[in-house]
Structures are given as C-alpha cells and as structure tokens.
Amino acid sequence: NAGVMQNPRHLVRRRGQEARLRCSPMKGHSHVYWYRQLPEEGLKFMVYLQKENIIDESGMPKERFSAEFPKEGPSILRIQQVVRGDSAAYFCASTGQQETQYFGPGTRLLVL
Amino acid sequence: GQQVMQIPQYQHVQEGEDFTTYCNSSTTLSNIQWYKQRPGGHPVFLIQLVKSGEVKKQKRLTFQFGEAKKNSSLHITATQTTDVGTYFCAEPLMDSSYKLIFGSGTRLLVRP
C-alpha cells in the first residue's frame, strides 16, 4: 500500500516563476491537506481539499497561491510569481475516514 | 484563538538519559496526536490519545493525556541516537473535525 507521494522532492525557482507541487494521497484516501513548514518551525495549515472541492483554504495566502484536487490525478498546490519568502518545505497529508493524517515526504522549495 | 504551547523548544541529552516534552492547550480537547519528524524528513504519526487521563506506551515512549484533556506529554526512557528528531503534538481545532493545530515542536538532540 503506497504511502502519500509528493513530487518533486526539491524544486528551485527564480523569483517571479511559478511553482507546481503535486501530491497523490494514500490509496483509498479522499482528503488532502497542505502544510507549509519554515526552517526550525512547526507546520502551518494551508488548505484542505476533497475531490473537486476546496473545503477550507483559510490558511492560504489570498494572492499567488491556489490549490486543486481534480477528479482524476494528484492534488496540486500552485504558487505564482514566487518570492524568496515562499522558500519552505511544503507537506501534503491525506486521511481516510479517521482523523490520523499521513504525511508525504514533502517538497523543498528554494526561491533564488 | 485556540493555541497549543509546546515546551521545551530544544532538549539536548546524553544517550541513556530520559526526555520529556509537554503540550498545553488553551481549550479542552477531544483528542491529541503526536508526530515525530526526523531531520530532513516528514512528520510521522505516532499516536492519538482520546480519553481523559489516558496513558499509552510504545516501547520506550510513554504518552499521557491530562485528566482535564487540556495537556499532554511524551516521555522517552533511556534515549537512543535513533530518537533524534522533532516531536510535535497536534490538536484538532474546535468545531472542526479535520483541521489540526500543530505545536511548535520539541527538537531532541542525543549525544552518543
């Protein structure tokens, strides 16, 4: 049973470029969460999605950030016109019927 | 708003010594979860506590949920170098069954 998969594991972008982060939840899971983690800090909730629905995006910046979880394919976190402050580790987690969240390996984004 | 305080921020111990991290919430919780994140890794679910005064053990790890369900602790007996990492507690946001609030984590370093 494959775990949560994220790609790419590392992403380097120059300021102003776009970053696309992908997350495939654990098999059988239909709930996806995205978190951001700055170095030496905890996890900050960004968005919660179910298939084709954004349930809660209260933790996501109003501009430049968007997320989707289409009927087919992975969930995507998109950051437009990246700035240096976007450099962080972005983790995706998925759940099934229970509350336990299973995390993917994360995408480390570095903005030059 | 709802907050979770986790202390200490860092703990540096000699291999074989014990270690404890504490979480305190501003609200009465339905449950609390604990995660471990190795350096450069992703959070891995350890356990969920639900009942008032609950104590659960996993080998050298002992997890406790306070009687008032507002605090929790993780105790590691006789630390080993494999215990190195950051330990996070996470609590569900009130009126939300899915959103977790993570503590800032306790980073454990073990001297061999």
Chai-1 contact restraints between the chains, C-beta under 6 A:
chainA,res_idxA,chainB,res_idxB,connection_type,confidence,min_distance_angstrom,max_distance_angstrom,comment,restraint_id
A,G42,B,F102,contact,1.0,0.0,6.0,A-B,restraint_1
A,G42,B,S104,contact,1.0,0.0,6.0,A-B,restraint_2
A,G42,B,G105,contact,1.0,0.0,6.0,A-B,restraint_3
A,L43,B,F102,contact,1.0,0.0,6.0,A-B,restraint_4
A,F45,B,K99,contact,1.0,0.0,6.0,A-B,restraint_5
A,Y48,B,Y98,contact,1.0,0.0,6.0,A-B,restraint_6
A,F91,B,H42,contact,1.0,0.0,6.0,A-B,restraint_7
A,T100,B,F45,contact,1.0,0.0,6.0,A-B,restraint_8
A,F103,B,H42,contact,1.0,0.0,6.0,A-B,restraint_9
A,F103,B,P43,contact,1.0,0.0,6.0,A-B,restraint_10
A,P105,B,H42,contact,1.0,0.0,6.0,A-B,restraint_11
A,G106,B,H42,contact,1.0,0.0,6.0,A-B,restraint_12
